[in-house]
Amino acid sequence: MSLRMLKLLTILLPPLLIGGFEYIRHEFLLNHLSMEAGNFFMTLLTLVLSYVFATWMFKSIETSRNKLAEEQAKHAVYEERERLARELHDNLAQTLFFLNVKLKQGQLDEAKEAVSDIDNNLRQAIFNLRTSPEEGTTFSERLHKWLRDWEKMTGVELTSNIQVETDRLSHNEEVNLFGIIQEAFTNIRKHSLAESATIELFVTRDSWNLMICDDGTGISSANEQPTQYGISLMRKRAHELGATIELQPDPLGGTRLTLTTARRQTP
């Protein structure tokens, strides 16, 4: 039912019903119904009609609101799918161009790195499409699952401390944050020779920060440090998040990545 019809019913229905009862009482029931009894029935009728009408009206409003929310959710999913498709297209186009340049220059190691990045981008896109918010799982749950799979695949002991308040990250932030985490752990697997790694992620209403460290050879090693291309991808995602990223040797050995941002407090 339209909003205009609800307004008309709200205005017209109560006075018509109550006025109709008063007319019938005075015209036909005045000799059979005392004033006190008439007032009592009038009060009871008003109460019953108010309850029935209010229940029906709010149920109609709730139904309309649920339909609107469902349509908005579907529209948001379609928009997110389109954004992910554009992002995947842009990332692959850039990586393929980089691969072509390195192959022409004969830099096979850099070309292999580009191929690995293409594989990572495709895997990440599939992950994002399979783990959309509509599945009912939280970002923390999806991230924990991916980290467990990474630990089994690499054999690197992983310690995690992830505390994310519900609905504090938009889906766009989740996608970019996951991309940075994936790239960081890809570098640990490929370059660090680490035996253990740690990830800490804290997200609150006001701010969030990420720290990833390992006990490997460290970023200072000329032979084992991540490629500048991989770092540039992380910096690009950090820029989209409005965050500050730092990649430096850990004081206890290995490499430490920190990502911090201040989030404007919501009222």
DORO-996976 format. One record per residue (C-alpha): x, y, z; residue in three letters. Coordinates in steps of 0.5 Angstrom, whole numbers, plus 2048, in hexadecimal, padded with zeros to 3 digits. Each point is the difference from the previous one (the first is absolute). Layout:
% residues N
REC   east   north    up   rest
REC      X       Y     Z    Ala
...
% end
This chain:
% residues 267
REC   east   north    up   rest
REC    800     800   800    Met
REC    803     807   7FE    Ser
REC    801     805   805    Leu
REC    7FB     805   7FE    Arg
REC    7FB     7FA   801    Met
REC    802     7FF   807    Leu
REC    800     808   802    Lys
REC    7F9     800   7FD    Leu
REC    7FE     7FA   804    Leu
REC    803     803   806    Thr
REC    7FC     806   7FF    Ile
REC    7F9     7FE   7FE    Leu
REC    7FF     7F9   803    Leu
REC    800     801   808    Pro
REC    7FB     806   7FF    Pro
REC    7FC     7FD   7FB    Leu
REC    7FF     7F9   805    Leu
REC    7FF     804   806    Ile
REC    7FB     805   7FD    Gly
REC    7FC     7FB   7FD    Gly
REC    800     7FC   807    Phe
REC    7FD     807   803    Glu
REC    7FB     801   7FA    Tyr
REC    7FD     7F9   801    Ile
REC    800     801   808    Arg
REC    7FC     806   7FF    His
REC    7FC     7FF   7FB    Glu
REC    7FE     7F8   802    Phe
REC    803     7FE   806    Leu
REC    7FE     807   805    Leu
REC    7FA     7FC   803    Asn
REC    804     7FA   801    His
REC    807     802   802    Leu
REC    801     804   806    Ser
REC    805     806   800    Met
REC    805     7FD   804    Glu
REC    800     7F9   7FC    Ala
REC    800     804   7FA    Gly
REC    807     804   802    Asn
REC    802     7F9   803    Phe
REC    7FF     7FD   7F9    Phe
REC    803     806   7FD    Met
REC    806     7FF   804    Thr
REC    801     7F9   7FF    Leu
REC    7FF     801   7F8    Leu
REC    805     805   800    Thr
REC    805     7FC   803    Leu
REC    7FF     7FA   7FC    Val
REC    800     804   7F9    Leu
REC    806     803   802    Ser
REC    804     7FA   802    Tyr
REC    7FD     7FC   7FA    Val
REC    802     806   7FB    Phe
REC    807     802   803    Ala
REC    802     7F8   800    Thr
REC    7FE     800   7F9    Trp
REC    803     807   7FE    Met
REC    807     7FE   803    Phe
REC    800     7F9   7FD    Lys
REC    7FF     803   7F9    Ser
REC    805     805   801    Ile
REC    805     7FB   803    Glu
REC    7FE     7FC   7FA    Thr
REC    802     806   7FB    Ser
REC    806     801   804    Arg
REC    803     7F9   7FF    Asn
REC    7FE     800   7F9    Lys
REC    804     806   7FF    Leu
REC    806     7FE   804    Ala
REC    800     7F9   7FC    Glu
REC    800     804   7FA    Glu
REC    806     805   802    Gln
REC    804     7FA   803    Ala
REC    7FF     7FD   7F9    Lys
REC    802     806   7FC    His
REC    806     801   805    Ala
REC    802     7F9   7FE    Val
REC    800     801   7F9    Tyr
REC    804     807   801    Glu
REC    805     7FC   804    Glu
REC    801     7FA   7FA    Arg
REC    801     806   7FB    Glu
REC    805     803   804    Arg
REC    804     7F9   801    Leu
REC    7FF     7FF   7F9    Ala
REC    803     807   7FE    Arg
REC    806     7FF   806    Glu
REC    801     7F9   7FD    Leu
REC    801     803   7F9    His
REC    804     806   802    Asp
REC    805     7FB   804    Asn
REC    801     7FB   7FB    Leu
REC    801     805   7FA    Ala
REC    805     804   804    Gln
REC    803     7F9   802    Thr
REC    800     7FD   7F9    Leu
REC    803     807   7FE    Phe
REC    806     7FF   805    Phe
REC    801     7F9   7FE    Leu
REC    801     802   7F8    Asn
REC    805     805   802    Val
REC    804     7FB   804    Lys
REC    800     7FB   7FB    Leu
REC    802     804   7FB    Lys
REC    806     802   805    Gln
REC    801     7F9   801    Gly
REC    7FF     801   807    Gln
REC    7FD     7F9   802    Leu
REC    800     801   807    Asp
REC    7FC     806   800    Glu
REC    7FC     7FD   7FB    Ala
REC    7FE     7FA   804    Lys
REC    7FE     804   806    Glu
REC    7FB     804   7FB    Ala
REC    7FD     7F9   7FE    Val
REC    800     7FE   808    Ser
REC    7FC     807   801    Asp
REC    7FB     7FE   7FA    Ile
REC    7FF     7FA   804    Asp
REC    7FF     803   807    Asn
REC    7FB     806   7FD    Asn
REC    7FC     7FA   7FD    Leu
REC    800     7FC   806    Arg
REC    7FE     806   804    Gln
REC    7FB     802   7FB    Ala
REC    7FD     7F9   801    Ile
REC    800     801   807    Phe
REC    7FD     806   801    Asn
REC    7FA     7FE   7FB    Leu
REC    7FF     7FA   804    Arg
REC    800     803   807    Thr
REC    7FC     806   7FF    Ser
REC    7FC     803   806    Pro
REC    7F9     7FD   7FE    Glu
REC    803     7F9   802    Glu
REC    7FF     802   807    Gly
REC    808     7FF   802    Thr
REC    804     806   803    Thr
REC    806     802   7FE    Phe
REC    804     7FD   806    Ser
REC    7FD     7F9   7FE    Glu
REC    802     801   7F9    Arg
REC    807     802   802    Leu
REC    801     7FB   805    His
REC    7FE     7FB   7FB    Lys
REC    805     802   7FB    Trp
REC    806     801   805    Leu
REC    7FF     7F9   802    Arg
REC    800     7FD   7F9    Asp
REC    806     804   7FF    Trp
REC    803     7FD   806    Glu
REC    7FF     7F9   7FE    Lys
REC    803     802   7F9    Met
REC    806     803   802    Thr
REC    802     7FC   807    Gly
REC    801     807   803    Val
REC    7FE     800   807    Glu
REC    7FB     806   800    Leu
REC    7FD     804   806    Thr
REC    7FA     804   7FF    Ser
REC    7FD     806   804    Asn
REC    7FA     802   7FC    Ile
REC    7FB     805   804    Gln
REC    7FB     803   7FB    Val
REC    7FA     803   802    Glu
REC    7FA     7FF   7FC    Thr
REC    7FE     804   7FA    Asp
REC    806     805   802    Arg
REC    803     7FE   7F9    Leu
REC    7FD     801   7F9    Ser
REC    800     7FB   7FB    His
REC    805     804   7FC    Asn
REC    804     801   806    Glu
REC    800     7F8   801    Glu
REC    802     7FF   7F9    Val
REC    806     805   800    Asn
REC    802     7FE   807    Leu
REC    800     7F8   7FE    Phe
REC    804     802   7FA    Gly
REC    805     803   804    Ile
REC    800     7FA   805    Ile
REC    801     7FB   7FA    Gln
REC    806     804   7FD    Glu
REC    803     800   807    Ala
REC    7FF     7F9   801    Phe
REC    802     7FE   7F9    Thr
REC    807     804   801    Asn
REC    801     7FC   807    Ile
REC    7FF     7F9   7FC    Arg
REC    804     802   7FA    Lys
REC    806     804   803    His
REC    801     800   807    Ser
REC    802     7F9   802    Leu
REC    7FC     801   806    Ala
REC    7FE     7FA   805    Glu
REC    7FA     805   804    Ser
REC    7FC     806   7FE    Ala
REC    7FB     804   804    Thr
REC    7FA     804   7FE    Ile
REC    7FD     805   805    Glu
REC    7F9     804   7FD    Leu
REC    7FC     805   804    Phe
REC    7FA     803   7FE    Val
REC    7FC     805   804    Thr
REC    7FB     806   7FF    Arg
REC    806     805   800    Asp
REC    806     7FD   7FD    Ser
REC    803     7F9   7FD    Trp
REC    807     7FD   800    Asn
REC    803     7FA   7FD    Leu
REC    807     7FD   801    Met
REC    803     7FA   7FD    Ile
REC    807     7FE   802    Cys
REC    804     7FA   7FF    Asp
REC    807     7FD   802    Asp
REC    803     7FF   7F9    Gly
REC    806     803   7FD    Thr
REC    7FE     807   800    Gly
REC    7FE     805   7FB    Ile
REC    807     803   800    Ser
REC    803     7FA   7FC    Ser
REC    801     802   7F9    Ala
REC    7FE     7F9   7FE    Asn
REC    7FA     7FE   804    Glu
REC    7FC     807   800    Gln
REC    7FA     800   7FD    Pro
REC    800     803   7F9    Thr
REC    7FE     808   7FF    Gln
REC    7FA     7FE   7FC    Tyr
REC    7FD     7FC   806    Gly
REC    801     806   804    Ile
REC    7FD     805   7FB    Ser
REC    7FA     7FB   800    Leu
REC    7FF     801   808    Met
REC    802     807   800    Arg
REC    7FA     801   7FB    Lys
REC    7FB     7FC   804    Arg
REC    802     804   806    Ala
REC    7FF     807   7FC    His
REC    7F9     7FE   7FE    Glu
REC    7FF     7FE   808    Leu
REC    803     807   802    Gly
REC    805     7FC   804    Ala
REC    807     801   802    Thr
REC    805     7FA   7FE    Ile
REC    807     7FE   803    Glu
REC    804     7FA   7FE    Leu
REC    806     800   804    Gln
REC    805     7FB   803    Pro
REC    7FD     7FD   807    Asp
REC    805     802   806    Pro
REC    7FF     7F8   802    Leu
REC    802     7FE   7F9    Gly
REC    7FC     7FF   7FA    Gly
REC    7FB     805   7FD    Thr
REC    7FB     804   803    Arg
REC    7FA     803   7FC    Leu
REC    7FB     805   803    Thr
REC    7FA     804   7FD    Leu
REC    7FD     805   804    Thr
REC    7FA     805   7FF    Thr
REC    7FB     804   804    Ala
REC    7F9     800   7FE    Arg
REC    7FB     805   802    Arg
REC    7FC     7FF   805    Gln
REC    7F9     7FF   7FF    Thr
REC    7FA     803   804    Pro
% end
